[in-house]
């Protein structure tokens, strides 16, 4: 078998840029790679097993680079290589957020595909549409690897499957809830919030906790400042920005309920009620829940290690915290954002070997390693209940982990399609909407009609090209 660098499928830059639009870059359909043979059953789990191939294999893993993910990738690679001595796994941590996806697009545009690539559940679809990712249905069937894909969980279906084929191997079930630091509540004599609290309760608590006098500021709520995280507040009103959340054709950010809630959480919380820090207040990492200057923050389980861990406690730098579901609002079903997040297998000559490592990461033993280090919620209900809940209580001090479980039961995706959420944000929603509200130069009522127009233009261009 060829060395990884020689066996990686290459795509010319010219062909790449002629292909499907992906932000300011593009992808070409992958019709030049020979289809992989039907996979044989492969024990990718934690037990020692026969290696997927006898000859030496080197796997390039283009990896998400959150501070807690990096040691997790290293440990997963180490454990897998111990059981598969012919395989060398090389994680390449490559940033987070827009930085990560820019680097990933550059890698694909340069013509060299990694063997495994991290993806959030809303970002891989244009790559699959371009034929650059390997469907994994046959691998799942051959290995009976069904635990991460339970029936009836729409957010998992939406974020792992496209056009009838599965592409994403979940490494976590992701959702977000309200984190609260215990000390501000204790100092003010205010009871901790509970899962049945309301938006009015939240607002009242945030106002009571806010104290901007003196040298040390305390804000009741550290705002998100970006549309993707403010999506929760929008959906909780009972409306959404699109006609449908998967492959939308119509954008409508300027609905009255959306204008009202966006105005409140993005601008009024900061400049009128002053319960949230301004962008200037946050410069240099100041005035956050991490620094003890904010009482509440909307976050996910990946945030645990930043607040409280054995390492932080050893240095007496921990922030004691817990979590609750997001407050009740107009939509009585209490939707929470939710998605699967994990890895894909790009189409290369080493698909079978790449699947072996991806399967290991997503199977029980790999999940225990990954969630122990990162805090992230595993991909299978049994592992969540029997392992994750007691682990996060002991390691991170989280006593209400069930809030994540209840939130995920109510989960729905942000938006998924050929126009990615990141493209919408970078090209329209941020520069023409959120940036202007956050610098207090325009209101939600003034910017959201233009955001609607801009996103609609992106959708229309995509569907016209598809036609």
Secondary structure, 3 states (H helix, E strand, C coil): CCCHHHHCCECCHHHHHHCEEECCEEECCCCCCCCCCCCCCCCCCCCCCCCCCCCCEEEEEEECCCHHHHHHHHHHHHHHHHHCCCEEEEEEECCCHHHHHHHHHHHHHCCECCCEEEEECCCCHHHHHCCCECCCHHHHHHHCCCCCCCCCCHHHHHHHEECCEECCEEEEEEEEEEEEEHHHHHHHCCCCCCCCCEHHHHHHHHHHHCECCCCCCEECCECCCCHHHHHHHHHCCCCCCECCCECCCCECCCCHHHHHHHHHHHHHHHHCCCCCCCCCCCHHHCCCCCCCCECEEEEEHHHHHHHCCHHHHHCCCCCCEEEECCCECCCCCCCEEEEEEEEECECCCCHHHHHHHHHHHHCHHHHHHHHHHHCCCCCCHHHHHHHHHHHHHHHHCCCCCHHHHHHHHCEECCCECCCCHHHHHHHHHHHHHHHHHHCCCCCHHHHHHHHHHHHHHHHHHHHHHHC
